[in-house]
Amino acid sequence: MIDRKFLVAGLVALATTLTSFGFGEIADARQKRTLIIYSGRSEKLIGPLIKQARRDLNLDIKVRYGKTSQLAIALLEEGKNSRADLFFAQDAGALGALERRRRTLPISLRLLNKVPSRFRSPWGNWMGISGRARVIDYNTKLVRKSQLPKSIWELTKSKWRGKVAWAPTNGSFQSFVTAMRVLYGEKKTLEWLKAMKANGARKYPKNSAIVKALGRGEVHLGLVNHYYLARFKKTNPRFPVAHHSTRGDAGAMINVAGVAVLRTTDQRKDVETFINYLLSRKAQRYFSEKTKEYPLRKGMKSPKGQIPLYRLNSPRINLTKLHSLEQTLNLLQEAGVI
């Protein structure tokens, strides 16, 4: 019979030998695998959710934050050498750009089917997590409901001269212009941009600055995303600004913040576990309650006080086609607005 002490000693010696050849390091590395996310969503917006995901999923998650467009370029430049597993983008255009360059992998059908088909890639390589509606916010003391424009084309009329705010350098505005190009063509979009400039549209650096200016009465109307107003209403319920939605044109488009699985990942299972977490009722309520975005999981309620997503008369557009940002920038430059 083999002496038990002798057997234990032998196993310890064997383990030590294997470790010296690197097997211990490999096992250790597997235990410490890290999910790397490139996020165009700011840390202020999603940092608390990521922190909660680390605890709930027991995953080591590291995030590189930055602007969506810059991170998309970085991923393309890094190519096969990238260490990133997941791209969490602020808009569908960047996701579409990576998909077109074959930097993404198909997402499993069980996850894709959790959101409506209009909010995911037709080829299944990216999907929306939360929705962001374009609206025209207006100062309720300066504009009556009966005066509000029915379409974005009415904004070029003389009655709105010098009274409309926009943010040509802002990413969400540029996605909106890209949608115009997709829906109406280059010529008509360029004409609108030039007409807006000629009509004295007032430039602001970002959406929140526009909403703030509306509250001061500096402008009458502003082209923005829907969720910024909620932040002002939270601190001042009597803030004199409200939403208005056009009907069926690009002014009422719904873009998404979404995710794509990157071809460089070696953690497919962990990536999809994280995506599934983002689509959980808990995470979807976070987007609805904290960021005031529309949850995209089927069956979830819209943010309190917002027009339900199904009631928005938004244009039907293949969001993957919003990838052509470079052409949009060229058009904005040609129109002389950036």
N, C-alpha and C positions, 0 to 999 in steps of 0.2 A: 504494500500500500504506500502511496506517495505521501510523504509528510506534508501537512497543510502549510506549515511555515515555509517550507522549501518551495511549494507551489506559488504562494503569494509573492515571495521574494523573486521568483522567476518571472512572474507577470509584471512586476514593477520594473525589473531590468529590461524586459521586452518593450514596455511602454517608453522607457527612457531612450532605448535604441531607436525606436520609430520616430520619436520626437527629434532626435539628433539628425535624422534624415529629412525632416521637414513635415512629416505627417501630422505632427501635433500642431504646427503652424497652420496647415490647411484646415484642420478641423476647427481651430480657434477662429480663423477667418470666416468660416461658414457660419459660426455662431454669431459673429459680429457684423454680418452683412448689413449694409446701409442702403436705404432707398433714397436716391438722389432726385430731387424735384427742381426743375427750373420753373420759377413762378413769375409770370407777368402780373399777377395779382399781388397787391402790396402786402407787406407784413402786418400793417395796421388792420387790414381787412380780414385776412385769413389766418394770421399768426395764432390767434386763440384756438381756432379749429384744428390747425396742425398739431398744436400742443396737446389737445384732447385726443387726437387720433393716435399720437405716440403712446398715450396711456391705454386707450381702449383696445388698440390692436397689438400692443407690445412690439412695435416696430421702431427701429432706429431710423429716423427720417431727418435728412439734412436738406435745407432749402436754399437755393440761390435766387434771391429776389432781384428784379430789374424791370425795365420797360419791356412789354411784350415783343415789340418789333426788334429791339436790340438783342433779346434772348434768342429769338428765332434766327437772327443772323449768326449769332454765336454758335448755335447748334449746327447750322449749315457749314460754318467754317471748321468746327471741330470734327465733323463727319464721323467716321468710324472710330476715331480716338475719343469721342465724348464718353464721359462716365455717367451721363444723365439717363435716368430710367423713365421719367414722366415729364411732359410739358403741360403746365397749367396756364393757359393763355387768357388774356383779357378779352379777346375777340376771335371770331371764327376765321377771319382772314389769315391770321398767322398760322393757325392750325391747317388751313387749306394749303398754305404755301409749303409747309413741311410735308404734307401728304403728297403734293405734286412732285416734290423732289425725292420721294420714296424714302423719307427718313422715319416713317411711322409703320406700326404693325396693326393688323386688324384687332379690334376689341371684340370680346366674346359676345355672341348674340344675346345671352341671358342678361348682360348689362345694357347693351344697346336698346333692347326692348323695354327698358324701364322709362325711357323718355320718348316723346312723339318723334316720328321720323323726320319732321321738318327741322328738328333741332340737333341733327346728327348728320355725319357724312353719308352720302348715298353709297359709298364704298366701305363704310364701317370703320374708318381709320381714326376718327375723332368723334367726340360726343359732347353736347352741352351739359353743364352742371347747373347753371343758373341763367336766368334770362334778364335782358336789359332792354327796355323799350325806349325808343326815341319819342319825345313829346315836345310840344311848344308850351313852355311855362309862361304865365302872364301875370301882370300886376292887376289884382282885382279892383283896385281903386281907380285905375287908369283905363281899363278896358272892360266893357260889358260883354257878357257871353254872346249876345247877338251880333257883336262886331268881330268875333274871332274868325280867322281865315279857315276855309274848308279844305284848303290844300296848301302845300308849300309854294306853289306857283303864285298864289295871291300875295305872298310876302314882297314881291317886287313892285306892287302897286304904290302909287304916290302917297296913299294914306298912311303907309308904314315907313315913310322916308325918315331915316335916322332913329327909328324906334325899335329896331330888331337887333338882338345881340347874337353873335356866333363866335366860335372858337376854331378858326381854320387850322391851327397847329396842333389841336388836340386829336388824339387817336380815335376817340369815338366819333368825332365829327368827320374825320377822314374815312372811317368805315361807312358812315352815312352817305358820303359823296360817292364812295365806291359802289354802294347799292344803287345810287342814282344812275351811275354809268352802266351798270348791269341791266337795270330796268328800262332806261330811256335812251341810252347811247351817249357817246362822247359829245356830239354836237349840242344836243339839247341841254346836257348837264353844264357844258361850258357857257352856254347862253345864260343859264340861270345864275351861275356864279358871277358872271360879269354884270348881270342886271342887279343882283344883290349888292355888289360893290358900288355900282352907280347910284343905287338907292340909299346909300349911306349906312349899310349894315355896320354895326359897331363891334370891333374886335376885342375879345377877352382871352386870357391865356388858358382857361379851363372852365368846366361846367359850374363848379362851386362859385367862381367869381361872377358868372352870369347870374346865378340865382340871387347872390348877394346884391348885385346891381339892380335886379328887378325889385327886390324888397325896398331899396332906397328910392325907387321911382326914377332911376337913371335911364332905364329903357322900359318899353312896354311889353315886349315879347322876347323870348329867348329860346334858342334851339339847344336842347340838353337831353341827357338821359334822365329817366324818371326818378331814380332813387335819391338824387341830391336834395330835393326839396324836403324830404322827410327829416333830414338832419337839422334843417332850420326850424321846421315845425316842432321838433322835439324840445328845443330850447325856448321857442316862442310860438305857442299854438295860434296866435293871432297874426303871424307873419303873413302879409298881404299878397301871397302868391299862390296860384293854383295851376293844375295841369289842364292842358287841352290836347286832344289827339286828332290829327287829320284822319281822313278815311281812305285807306287802301293805297296810299302813296308812300314814298320812301321816308316821309316825315313821321310815319308811324311804324317803321321797321322794328323788328325784334332781333337783336343780336344776342349772342351767348358768350358767357365765359365758360370755357370747356377744357377738356383734357385730351391728350394723345399719348399713346404708348410708344416710346422711342425704340427704333430698331437696335440701338446699342444696349438695351437692357439685357441682363442675364437673370432678372428676377421677375419674370412674367407673372408668376402667381402672386407675389407680394404687391406688384403694381395693380393688378386687378382687385386684390383685396382692398387696397386703398381707394380705388375708384368706386367700388361697391359701398365703402364707408361714406364717400361724398354723396352718394345717392340714397343713403339711409334716411329715414324720417327725421332722425335727430339732426343730421348735418343739413338737410334741406330746410328744416325749421330755423337753423342758424342763419342761413342766407335770407330767409323770409323776415326774420325778426331783427337780426343785427345789421345786415347790409341792405335790407329792404329790396332785394332783388327777387325776381320771380323764381320759385323753385320749379324745376323742370321734371321732377319725377311725377309720373302719372298719378293722379288722385290727390295730389297735395294742394292745399289752399293757397291762394295768392296772399301777398302781404296785406295786413289790416289797413283799410282805408284806400287801397289801390283798386283800380278797375280790374276785375278778373281777366286773366290772360286770354281766355276763350272769347271774351267780349271785345277785345281789341281788334279793330279792323285793319290788320297789318298786311302788307303785301307778301305774297308767296314768292320766296326767292331761295335759290340754292345757295346757302351761306358759304359753301366752299368757294364760290366764285368771288368772294370778297378778298381773295388772296392777292389781287392785282394792285397792291398799294402803290407801287412805283409809278404806274400810269396815272393814278389819282394825284400823286404829288406833282407830276408833270402838268396835269390839268390845272391844279391850284396855282402853280407858278405861272402858267400861261394866262390865267385869269387875273393875275396880279394881286392875289389875296394872301400869299405867303412869300 
